[in-house]
Each structure stands twice: as C-alpha cells, then as structure tokens.
Amino acid sequence: MSLLDRHVGFVRALREAGLPVSPAEGLDAARALLVVDLAERESLRAAYAATLVKRPSYRPGFDALFDLWFPAATTAPHALPDPEGPRDPHGPRAGDPGADLFESADLAEGVDLGTAALPELRDRLAELLLDAEGMDAFARAMVERFGRQAASPGRQNWFSYPVLRALSPETLIARLLAEVLAGRERGGLAEKVARRRIGDNIRRFEEAVATDVRRRIAEESGIERIARSAVRPPLEQVDFLRVTRADLARLRREVHPLARRLAARLTVRNRTGHRGRLDFRRTVRASLSSGGVPLAVFNRPRRPHRPELVVLCDVSDSVASFAHFTLLLTYALREQFAKVRAFGFVDTVDEITRFFTPGADVAEAMTRMAAEADMVRFGRTNYGHAFERFAERYGDAVGPKTSLLILGDARSNHQPPALETLRGLAREARHAHWLNPEPVSQWDTGDSLASAYGAVVPMRECRNVVQLAAFVEDLA
C-alpha cells in the first residue's frame, strides 16, 4: 500500500470513527508530510495530530487508528524477507512471521525473547516496568509468543488475554516496590510515587499488547474492518442510552459548560426578544441638536430577566442511562439558573430539587434520590398520570417567568397521555421544550407518543452531547 493510499484511508477512517476532519484539513496533513522525516514515526504521528485533532478527547481514537494505518512493525507476508533466508539459532528463522520482532528485541540483558523461559521473561518485564524503554518491542514479541491461537489453515487468531495471563504484570508490584524502596519506610511519598510510576507502566504495557493484537488482526482481516470496531466514537457522540459508568464521569465535565450556555441563551433570548418602551425624554433632548427633528430614537432598557427553570425527568429503567445523564444536567443547571425546581417521575412524580443543592456530590445525590424520592407506584412508566399528578401537586411551579424542560422518551405503556394537562402546563410557561433520547425513526413506534406530545411541546431528538449543544445553540 502506497503512502497516498494510507493517507486517504487513514483520513476516511477518522471520519467514520466520528472525528471531524474536513477536506482542507486532510490537505493540510498531506502538506505536513512533505516537511517531516517519514522514517520518524512519532514525528509523523505529531504532524497528523497537529493538523487533524481538534480536541483532547479525540486523541485516543486518533492514536488507535494511527497505529493501525502506520504500524510500528509488520509481520505481513509481503513485508517479510526471503523465506529461504538463513536460520537464526536463537529464534525463528528469518522470514518466519514475527522474526523481525525477536531480532529487534533488546538482548543486552542476555534474554532471548524467542526461547527464554517464563521466569526470565517476567524478570525482563519487571525491568521494563521501572524503565519503559524498549517496552513496545517487548510487547510485540510477547504477543508473537503467547497471543497466537490457530484458527483455520493459513490463518491465526490473536488475543491480549493469554499474554497478560502468562506474564501477570500486576503480580510484580510488591517485588518492584521492595526493590525501589530498599528498606525505606512504607506508606510515604516515595511509595506513592513508585506505585504511580509502576501502575502507569503496567497500563502502557497492556495498551502496547492490545495495539499489537489489533495490528495483527488488521493484517489478517483488513485494516478497514478492524478500524470500524476498534475505536469508540468520541464522547460527545456516544448515545446517551448506551453510556457506561466511566462515560458518565467524563460527561459531567461536558455538561457543565453546556448548562452555563443554556442559562445564557435563555437570558439573552428573553432580553432581546422585544425592545423596551420609548424613552420620550431622552428622544426629545437628543432632537434639540437637530432642530427638534428626532433623528435618534431611544428606548428604555428592559428589566433584566433572570431565568427560572422547571425540569421534569423520566427516571424509569427504559431510559436508565439517559436518566443518569439528565440528572447530571439537572445538577449542572441547578448551579446556573436563578431558580431551578427539578422533578423526577416514573408513574408518579416527586420533587428532587433538595437532592441537588449547590456543592453537593452528584453521586451521593443520586443515591439519596433513588432511596428517598417517591416516584414509583406500580413500576411502569405512565407519563399521563405523572403530568396530572404534577399539575395537581406542583402546578404553581410553572409561571410566566419559567422555562419548562421535559426529558424522556415519551413511552407511556399505552396509558392515557393527559395531553390537555400538558397543554395547560405549556401555556403557563414562558418556554417549553422536550428532549427525547430516541432516534426520530423510532418515534411513534410501539407505545411511543412522541408526535402527540410533540404537537403540544416542541420535541427535539437529543441522543448525545452534540445534539444537546445544537439544541442550546438554536435557542439563540
């Protein structure tokens, strides 16, 4: 594959993985290749990253795809030397798959990675966990020795687990700490620093093994095929209904800036929607300089409006992941608006504002809410009953200064929708918006009442942070 083919395929793979790469940026990257040493792989990586990566959150996906399209080593048959080459007495014959890995390994410690016993390999890994130089070549050699499993004739399967199971890097921590501390007191700063360094190097070794396994699978199955499954989309494009616990921790950092922008958007919209009343005195005074002709007209400034917000959150199991995100959003909004009242519901509704006071820990707030809030009668989502109960108990929360935000999938288990009740709430509010985590293509399927509710309150698809940001921007 030529360099041009690799460049085009790499840029296309980035786009398919969700990274925004424009044609102009692709051309910039191609021009950058003219001024870097292509033999220096890290310089090549840096050139691509400087021209194509816009945010730090895009970097892990970029690095994974770069390692596939521009691997540090190759064992593909077309890249190997003459298979009739001489036999290496200390390892595989030159030309055998993986021979280049063993030949390039560091033998300064007298360890032949191709034939050494497992205790010797663990000793070598222990040295690398203290000084990581040469770790990538060691990882490639270990994948060649332990990661291979025969599949069909002429094909191999490659796995990370057998490599990590054989070498067990985690079991070396106690031994390495004893060597590093050398009799010094345990539990102090020196131990913390040593633990962090060893832990970082273990994670680096595990990632190096995973990277080489992906490379080998790509050589067997094709780069394009493995690239589609090897890289998760960027965090802002992850579907709220499929987020993991780790994703939620990272989403919290994304939500707070959006909450600030949402508060600012609603404030600006209310301030600039209409001009203030005519300021007659200023207009007449200014006209004196033009002979009484009012060339300039002045209006009284409108009183600043501090937005108030009421949030209704569906917290049922059908949208469990989205419910966690909406509670993160509610927590962030609670700190940005002048007044926020939050309500959660499944088939009945309860106010949950008290759990999200400024400065509270969001995880603790969610745990308390699940244990103490009264949001469930029979356990099946019922939007109609929740709206009626909300209007009955908390109807005074919605007024002419209030923005009403409803978060849920509009699936009500074929129960009465209570459209008139919702219409009355929307009429009382200054603004009303509904964010739905399901794709538009799934609206009105099964027990979905999306179109019926959307005719009363404008409904937007909101499946990820990108769509949430677009909703916030459209409020201007």
ABEGO torsion letter per residue (X at the ends): XBAAAAAAAAAAAAAAAGBBBBAAAAAAAAAAAAABBAABAAAAAAAAAAAABABAAAAAAAAAAAAAABBABBABAAABBBAABBBBAAEBBBGBBGAAAAAABBAAAGBBAAABBAAAAAAAAAAAAABABGAAAAAAAAAAAAABBBBBBGBBBBBAAAAAAAAGAAAAAAAAAAAAAGGBBBGBAAAAAAAAAAAAAAAAAAAAAAAAAAAAAAAAAEAAAAAAAABBBBAAABBAAABBAAAAAAAAAAAAAAAAAAAAAAAAAAAAABBBBBBAAAAAAAAAAAGGBBABBBBBBBBBBBBBBBBBBBABAAAAAAAAAAAAAAAAAAAABABBBBBBBAABBBBAAAAABBGBBAAAAAAAAAAABBABAAGBBBAAAAAAAAAAAAAAABBAABBBBBBEAGBAGGBBAGAAAAAAAAAABABBBBBBABBAAABGBEABAAAAAAAABBBBBBABAAAAAAAAAAAX
